[in-house]
Amino acid sequence: MHSLNDLQAMLERYAQKHPFPEEPPMLYAPCTYMLSLGGKRLRPLLALMACELFTDEVEAALPAAWAVELFHNFTLIHDDIMDAAPLRRGKPTVHTRWNTDTGILSGDVMLIFAYQHLLKARNDHTAAELVRIFNRVAVEVCEGQQRDMDFEQRDEVQLSEYLYMIEQKTAVLLGGALEMGACCAGASLTDRTHLYHFGRIAGTAFQIQDDWLDTYGDPVRVGKQVGGDILQNKKTFLVLKALELANEADRATLRQWLRTPADTPGKVKAVRAIFDRYDVSLQATTAKAQLQQEAFKHLDAVKTPLSRQTLLRQTVAQLLDRDH
């Protein structure tokens, strides 16, 4: 069995052996730049972990794992354009460093290269299955992004709608990575499906934890200003749960705060006070814990020795219990 460091090194070697072309530079340099910005490479690592649940030949999942990482970065390039975001991981976004047209085209070609890696599977049947899974997940990610943009234009968003949106936009790719890794190992459809739901549900819990950390995390540990979501008027789990639980007066006050500019004095403190009145912090941590428990039931159902599940279990548990 491989350690997390082993899998990271394996993935990095694969990436180095499959760089983007150098010509034309205005197309491919932004792709290389985007991948150089770092990140945990969580999704491709999950694919490798899922493969190793069933076989020692984890290298079989490397092309699919890298395809997942390329797709993820493609979505980030385009998301940054849609959000007019100037920075990504502390560095200029692709469209800021180059221009919007370049960002669109470089993102597009990155997606095409993802398909090329999927087709490197060991046989045609596996390749076809990987493309089928990939297409299903990719469509859901796009649908989730559209729902997220739609929510920005709506005053009323239900908590159930938000949970479905984050499931599509964020969580299904985690589930899809696990499902694809298992597919590369020749796992049964039942085990693949359980792994997909494990990742999907755990990914939803992951986003709720993110929402909580933005308001209640230690700014030193989180590494950014606490309350950023509040300042940007984002409809997070905390906001929507508060609107669901608050009395009419507090609901009206909260909505008023969520229409004010980011630099309005006292905004974060006032909104957090409403959250605290209705124990929204506890509501979020409870919801996350319930989802975490539900997710691990799916992993429990996967028919592999527990010894092979150790790294995957530890990695996901640490992500869901993180404080930054």
C-alpha angles and dihedrals in degrees: 000000000000128000122231089257090052092053092046091052091047091052092047092052090051091050092050091051091052108045124162116263118266096227128104090023095196088062102041106028091070090053092052090045093052092052090048092061090084128222130168095282084224098158098053090043090055089053091054092046091051091051091051091055086075108025143021089226095087091157086078089075098048097095092048091044091053090047088057091051092049091050091049092052091046089058091048093053091051094040090055089054092049091047093043086230114177097196138042117186089346095306131097113279118244095256090048095050093043118006141279096266091052091048092053095048096042090050090050094052091047088058091050091052088052088061090048090057092048088058090058089078116130095256140012095252093056091045091053091049092049092051090049092052092042093051093049093050094043092054091051092050090053091047090051092051091051091050089050091053091046090054090058089064095046128082093198120056122160120224090237089056091051093050091051091049095053090045090058100036098044116002104051092062090057089050092044092052090054092046092050093048090052090047090056089056093051094248120171121267089246094055092043091052093050090051091050091053091044090057095040095053095039089050091055090051088048091058093048088053088051090052090050094048092052091063106023104026126109105263091216091055096038091049097220142069112294113235097035092137090052092050090051093048092238119174098233131165089266094052095045094046090050091051089049095051104032126101118247095267095049091044090055091046092050092049090050092052090049090059095054125097120265093251095057106130115249095009100131094043093050095048092045089052089059090048090052093050090061099036090243090159090060091044090056096046091046092051090048092050092050092051091046090054092048091049095052091051086067091051089049088057094056109107102231130107114276088235089067092050097056099096094044092047093048094046096051093042090053091049092052094046096043122130097205 
